[in-house]
Each structure stands twice: as C-alpha cells, then as structure tokens.
Amino acid sequence: MADKRKLGHLAKFLRSKNAGPFKLTLDIFFNNSQDYKKVKESNAINKGLISKLYMLENQDDISIIEFDQAAAIKITFPRRIASGNIGDSDIYGAQQHAPLYEIEIPWD
C-alpha cells in the first residue's frame, strides 16, 4: 500500500482570499522545496480535484499556478456567490482553504 501524506501537514500555511468580488484565490506555501516538488510532481492538486472540492461546474475557469522560486501553488477560480451578495457566508473569502488540509498526496 502506497504511503500518503495530508497536504495540511506538508504546507507551511494554507490561506484563501478574494481575488476581486467574483473570484477566490487559494495559496499553498510549503515548508521546503523538496515537499513542494513532490506535491507538484504528484499532480494530486489538479483542476478535477479543485472542481470537486469547491463544487465548480466548469474546470476551464480554474487556474493553478506553480511558483518554484517560492515553493508555492496558487489556485484561482470563480466564487459561487459574489462577495457581499445575499447568501455569501464569507465576504473576504478568508475561510475557504479548509478543504485543502485533507488532500492526500502520494508519498513513496
């Protein structure tokens, strides 16, 4: 059985925030470049996973950018409800990173 590690244990910190009123950004900063490289090469963080975690219909609207120099990954996608609209429960988008903690990364 392959060993797996949770992203929440590999990341230095995870955060989310608005990228304007209509988009959210998730940032994953790693403790070191080795962990970052392993996660990046695993392709565990992909548009399909983000679409499932955040109930997004169109994967084409998801942007995943890897920053080798910072050992970080940035994910941006449309908010389901615009910031401040009726039904929005997180006006700043600061509580949306929680699902990332439980992502399992293959680790050999």
Backbone as CSV, one residue per row, in Angstrom:
resi,resn,N_x,N_y,N_z,CA_x,CA_y,CA_z,C_x,C_y,C_z
1,MET,0.840,-1.183,0.000,0.000,0.000,0.000,0.883,1.244,0.000
2,ALA,0.581,2.184,-0.880,1.385,3.400,-1.007,1.145,4.314,0.192
3,ASP,2.211,4.920,0.627,2.140,5.875,1.719,1.545,7.186,1.204
4,LYS,0.762,7.853,2.045,0.172,9.144,1.684,0.350,10.114,2.835
5,ARG,0.439,11.386,2.471,0.526,12.438,3.486,-0.528,13.500,3.193
6,LYS,-1.034,14.084,4.241,-2.049,15.131,4.081,-1.362,16.458,3.750
7,LEU,-1.970,17.174,2.823,-1.423,18.459,2.410,-1.284,19.407,3.599
8,GLY,-2.215,19.343,4.516,-2.158,20.203,5.705,-0.923,19.985,6.553
9,HIS,-0.303,18.810,6.458,0.919,18.530,7.212,2.162,18.935,6.432
10,LEU,2.035,19.017,5.117,3.181,19.360,4.277,3.329,20.863,4.070
11,ALA,2.226,21.582,4.180,2.237,23.014,3.903,2.676,23.815,5.123
12,LYS,3.459,24.828,4.873,3.827,25.784,5.925,2.570,26.520,6.365
13,PHE,1.795,26.971,5.374,0.470,27.501,5.655,-0.377,27.493,4.393
14,LEU,-1.681,27.451,4.619,-2.688,27.496,3.571,-3.548,28.715,3.850
15,ARG,-3.941,29.402,2.793,-4.817,30.544,3.009,-5.710,30.740,1.796
16,SER,-6.778,31.470,2.017,-7.679,31.834,0.930,-8.033,33.304,1.092
17,LYS,-8.391,33.919,-0.042,-8.773,35.325,-0.025,-9.488,35.648,-1.328
18,ASN,-10.172,36.772,-1.325,-10.811,37.225,-2.539,-9.763,37.638,-3.559
19,ALA,-10.086,37.415,-4.812,-9.308,37.954,-5.929,-10.300,38.825,-6.695
20,GLY,-10.757,39.876,-6.044,-11.864,40.679,-6.549,-13.165,40.108,-6.015
21,PRO,-14.286,40.710,-6.328,-15.562,40.257,-5.766,-16.099,38.963,-6.372
22,PHE,-15.524,38.517,-7.499,-16.084,37.369,-8.203,-15.188,36.143,-8.224
23,LYS,-13.995,36.234,-7.647,-13.063,35.099,-7.658,-12.452,34.886,-6.288
24,LEU,-12.013,33.643,-6.061,-11.281,33.265,-4.853,-9.888,32.798,-5.245
25,THR,-8.942,33.045,-4.372,-7.585,32.538,-4.551,-7.219,31.710,-3.334
26,LEU,-6.653,30.534,-3.590,-6.125,29.661,-2.539,-4.613,29.647,-2.694
27,ASP,-3.896,29.841,-1.610,-2.434,29.813,-1.642,-1.933,28.680,-0.762
28,ILE,-0.991,27.916,-1.307,-0.356,26.829,-0.566,1.132,27.124,-0.533
29,PHE,1.666,27.366,0.644,3.101,27.606,0.821,3.692,26.415,1.561
30,PHE,4.778,25.887,1.037,5.367,24.674,1.591,6.523,24.982,2.532
31,ASN,6.780,24.034,3.441,7.879,24.163,4.393,9.235,24.183,3.704
32,ASN,9.339,23.439,2.609,10.630,23.357,1.908,10.394,23.002,0.443
33,SER,11.421,23.195,-0.355,11.288,22.960,-1.799,11.141,21.474,-2.126
34,GLN,11.644,20.589,-1.266,11.512,19.155,-1.523,10.041,18.719,-1.436
35,ASP,9.344,19.155,-0.400,7.926,18.815,-0.265,7.118,19.430,-1.404
36,TYR,7.417,20.680,-1.735,6.739,21.346,-2.847,6.922,20.557,-4.137
37,LYS,8.153,20.168,-4.422,8.456,19.445,-5.654,7.706,18.109,-5.700
38,LYS,7.664,17.416,-4.583,6.975,16.118,-4.523,5.472,16.287,-4.785
39,VAL,4.869,17.309,-4.185,3.441,17.565,-4.402,3.203,17.968,-5.854
40,LYS,4.032,18.834,-6.367,3.906,19.285,-7.755,3.995,18.100,-8.721
41,GLU,4.976,17.243,-8.540,5.177,16.101,-9.429,4.085,15.040,-9.293
42,SER,3.410,15.000,-8.152,2.342,14.017,-7.948,1.096,14.343,-8.771
43,ASN,0.956,15.608,-9.150,-0.225,16.093,-9.865,-1.512,15.837,-9.071
44,ALA,-1.388,15.720,-7.764,-2.562,15.492,-6.907,-3.450,16.728,-6.854
45,ILE,-2.840,17.901,-6.961,-3.609,19.138,-6.977,-3.852,19.482,-8.439
46,ASN,-5.076,19.241,-8.874,-5.415,19.434,-10.277,-6.819,20.028,-10.386
47,LYS,-7.184,20.413,-11.591,-8.475,21.069,-11.807,-9.652,20.168,-11.435
48,GLY,-9.539,18.881,-11.689,-10.612,17.958,-11.332,-10.864,17.926,-9.832
49,LEU,-9.793,17.867,-9.065,-9.912,17.852,-7.605,-10.502,19.159,-7.091
50,ILE,-9.991,20.281,-7.572,-10.488,21.580,-7.123,-11.957,21.742,-7.495
51,SER,-12.315,21.303,-8.691,-13.705,21.359,-9.133,-14.614,20.569,-8.189
52,LYS,-14.157,19.400,-7.784,-14.936,18.552,-6.869,-15.025,19.180,-5.471
53,LEU,-13.897,19.633,-4.941,-13.870,20.203,-3.587,-14.738,21.455,-3.451
54,TYR,-14.752,22.271,-4.508,-15.444,23.553,-4.431,-16.720,23.601,-5.283
55,MET,-17.173,22.410,-5.724,-18.424,22.272,-6.466,-18.504,23.243,-7.644
56,LEU,-17.474,23.220,-8.476,-17.411,24.088,-9.647,-17.827,23.298,-10.883
57,GLU,-18.606,23.910,-11.721,-19.107,23.223,-12.909,-18.124,23.257,-14.071
58,ASN,-17.366,24.331,-14.217,-16.508,24.491,-15.380,-15.036,24.496,-14.967
59,GLN,-14.331,23.427,-15.258,-12.914,23.333,-14.902,-12.056,24.330,-15.676
60,ASP,-12.557,24.817,-16.812,-11.789,25.784,-17.602,-11.602,27.104,-16.860
61,ASP,-12.456,27.371,-15.862,-12.364,28.612,-15.098,-11.368,28.523,-13.939
62,ILE,-10.739,27.371,-13.762,-9.797,27.161,-12.659,-8.374,27.402,-13.159
63,SER,-7.634,28.184,-12.409,-6.231,28.439,-12.732,-5.365,27.884,-11.601
64,ILE,-4.389,27.050,-11.962,-3.440,26.517,-10.975,-2.042,26.925,-11.443
65,ILE,-1.392,27.731,-10.626,-0.066,28.246,-10.980,0.935,27.783,-9.934
66,GLU,2.016,27.191,-10.398,3.085,26.718,-9.512,4.242,27.707,-9.547
67,PHE,4.687,28.142,-8.375,5.792,29.090,-8.250,6.985,28.374,-7.634
68,ASP,7.877,27.885,-8.470,9.041,27.137,-7.996,9.903,27.963,-7.040
69,GLN,10.112,29.250,-7.367,11.001,30.094,-6.558,10.487,30.276,-5.129
70,ALA,9.169,30.259,-4.973,8.577,30.460,-3.640,8.114,29.155,-3.007
71,ALA,8.264,28.028,-3.699,7.755,26.734,-3.241,6.284,26.887,-2.837
72,ALA,5.494,27.388,-3.806,4.089,27.686,-3.529,3.222,27.383,-4.749
73,ILE,1.947,27.149,-4.479,0.960,26.929,-5.521,-0.199,27.885,-5.274
74,LYS,-0.643,28.550,-6.345,-1.789,29.468,-6.282,-2.890,28.909,-7.161
75,ILE,-4.099,28.865,-6.606,-5.275,28.365,-7.313,-6.317,29.484,-7.306
76,THR,-6.865,29.799,-8.468,-7.878,30.845,-8.560,-9.072,30.303,-9.333
77,PHE,-10.270,30.630,-8.849,-11.495,30.190,-9.514,-12.648,31.129,-9.152
78,PRO,-13.721,31.094,-9.943,-14.869,31.965,-9.659,-15.572,31.584,-8.359
79,ARG,-15.993,32.599,-7.634,-16.825,32.375,-6.448,-18.202,31.912,-6.904
80,ARG,-18.823,31.042,-6.154,-20.192,30.601,-6.479,-21.190,31.723,-6.211
81,ILE,-20.915,32.537,-5.201,-21.727,33.717,-4.882,-20.755,34.887,-4.759
82,ALA,-21.031,35.967,-5.461,-20.142,37.132,-5.416,-20.026,37.660,-3.989
83,SER,-18.866,38.176,-3.660,-18.602,38.706,-2.327,-19.622,39.776,-1.958
84,GLY,-20.260,39.582,-0.816,-21.220,40.548,-0.303,-22.641,40.363,-0.798
85,ASN,-22.848,39.477,-1.756,-24.212,39.228,-2.235,-25.000,38.427,-1.206
86,ILE,-26.307,38.448,-1.358,-27.170,37.661,-0.480,-26.755,36.193,-0.581
87,GLY,-26.582,35.558,0.557,-26.175,34.157,0.605,-24.681,33.959,0.784
88,ASP,-23.893,35.030,0.646,-22.444,34.916,0.841,-22.148,34.786,2.328
89,SER,-21.454,33.732,2.694,-21.157,33.494,4.112,-19.717,33.841,4.482
90,ASP,-18.936,34.307,3.522,-17.522,34.609,3.779,-17.110,35.775,2.882
91,ILE,-17.466,36.970,3.290,-17.300,38.153,2.444,-15.858,38.366,1.976
92,TYR,-14.871,37.987,2.792,-13.465,38.177,2.419,-12.841,36.933,1.777
93,GLY,-13.575,35.845,1.760,-13.043,34.609,1.195,-11.936,33.997,2.034
94,ALA,-11.831,34.397,3.280,-10.710,34.002,4.141,-10.878,32.647,4.818
95,GLN,-12.025,31.997,4.621,-12.268,30.714,5.279,-12.436,29.568,4.295
96,GLN,-12.017,29.772,3.064,-12.293,28.792,2.021,-11.166,27.776,1.785
97,HIS,-10.087,27.887,2.498,-8.944,26.997,2.294,-9.057,25.677,3.062
98,ALA,-10.008,25.554,3.953,-10.099,24.371,4.818,-10.115,23.036,4.065
99,PRO,-10.825,22.884,2.946,-10.820,21.582,2.260,-9.430,21.136,1.789
100,LEU,-8.508,22.060,1.636,-7.170,21.699,1.172,-6.407,20.858,2.198
101,TYR,-6.682,21.044,3.466,-5.936,20.352,4.527,-5.982,18.834,4.386
102,GLU,-7.091,18.314,3.919,-7.299,16.861,3.893,-6.889,16.193,2.577
103,ILE,-6.394,16.957,1.612,-5.960,16.349,0.345,-4.828,15.372,0.628
104,GLU,-4.970,14.161,0.110,-3.927,13.147,0.314,-2.968,13.138,-0.863
105,ILE,-1.685,13.227,-0.531,-0.612,13.265,-1.517,0.110,11.924,-1.491
106,PRO,0.248,11.260,-2.640,1.035,10.006,-2.666,2.475,10.291,-2.234
107,TRP,3.004,9.435,-1.366,4.338,9.678,-0.799,5.110,8.366,-0.728
108,ASP,6.072,8.188,-1.595,6.883,6.962,-1.600,8.272,7.226,-1.091
